[in-house]
Amino acid sequence: MKTIKKISIFAIILFSMQINATAQCSSFTKNECMPKLSPYIYNGQMNNAVLSEGDIAELMLVFYGNQNYRIVVCGDKNIGDVNFKLKNNNGKTIFTNTDHNMVDHWDFNVKSTQQLTVEVSVPQSSSKDNDSYKSGCVSILVGFSQK
Amino acid sequence: MKLTQTITIFILIILLSSCNNKTKTTHNKIGDVEILADSTKTRVVKKIFFNIPSPIELTKILSSVNSSFNPYLLNPTNKIEQYSSSSKLALNFGVYGADLCYCRVFDQLQESIKYLSVVRKISNSLQIPEDKGAETIKKIEENIGDKDLMFKIISDTYANADSYLKENERDLTATLILIGGWVEGMYFSVNINKETGNKLQINIAEQKFALQNLMKLINNYYDNNTIKELTPLFKKLNNIYNDIEISYDSQIVITDQETKITTIDNVSNVKITQQQLDDITDTIIKIRKLIIN
């Protein structure tokens, strides 16, 4: 009976942690990432997920002509610096933060309205003691302003 | 006692297995598709988000043409009494939010406050708690001359609703808000386009991309009754847009290291016919009618 009690408590804690992960990711996004959008106006759509090393996420987004945009990509310290690229409709990379000291945000201006893709990837760490993968919250936020 | 023990162990097995489903199950949530690889191979999970232009973005475009505020384009605030289901409320949260943006763009600040009150009322009905930092209506009225404050409030209202709904796995509600907002934004565009002799035809054509993203979101909820009702008209709209050609001349990308801005310079070639414009106008009016009535 004591053993069952211990297992029950452990299972309940584990289950609660999973529910909390989503809420924590949102909290992380609001507290750590959103301030980086300023002074751009947030587009109001939260794009976040818990990603592990080697995982990729994409955001499909319309950039309107003659508007400035800010893309903020931030990740939990646990997973280190996150890579992000901006790709055009043909899949060609227009921008990558690996060329700019792994910055977590960048501003863009487009002359003509077009659909672009923000691709985010969590680098794999070089050393692997075991098969465990680090994971953490990654957020992609978009802000805009008008010239 | 043995039965109790057996039931407890059974429940524990279910709880523990639900914590370890990352590489076994697939599911669709708002704007994302998970493609899961075999867990014995590389762990690559691709998550895709689809964003729709916010009503603030859409209505800002309207100010680029010479048109005046038309209150008859707005969804009357007293219609809120008709909306009882969460689907209708969510769709019209989006509609009234776009109306609020329209009022703000044309500096109708008293009307903006009226529509902000309606948006907040619907937010309440959808059980979205108000952000603790939200400005009171009284404070907004006291600062009515501060136009930027209103934009910030609109942005915060949308952001608060979106994040709360996603945190609480109410992705369908969040999608319906986006649909309502986009349709209302398009409703303004097609009407102003008519009024100004097609000055917004290129902007309307360029909504092709936003619609593609919206269709991806809609397809996630194909078995929902509200979505089922809207789908035929959205499919019709999508078919019209599929025939609109948009192409680009070669692209020049310039990154300014000092200002940290990358400029993507290319010229678009948009081909849209009067018939296509008329068909889009007609379909948007029908979708909007379904949403607000």
Interface residues (C-beta under 8 A of the other chain):
Chain A: M1 I4 I7 S8 A11 I12 L14 F15 M17 Q18 T22 A23 S26 T29 K30 M34 I41 Y42 N43 G44 Q45 M46 N47 A49 L51 S52 E53 G54 D55 I56 A57 E58 L59 M60 L61 V62 F63 Y64 G65 Q67 N68 L86 N88 I94 F95 H100 V103 W106 D107 F108 N109 V110 K111 S112 T113 Q114 Q115 L116 Y133 I140 V142 F144 Q146
Chain B: Q5 T8 I9 L12 L15 L16 S18 C19 G31 D32 T42 R43 V44 V45 K46 K47 I48 F49 F50 N51 I52 P53 S54 I56 E57 K60 I61 F151 K152 S155 Y158 A159 D162 S163 K166 E167 E169 L178 N203 E206 F209 A210 Q212 N213 K216 Y248 Q251 V253 T255 Q257 T259 K260 I261 T262 T263 I264 D265 N266 V267 S268
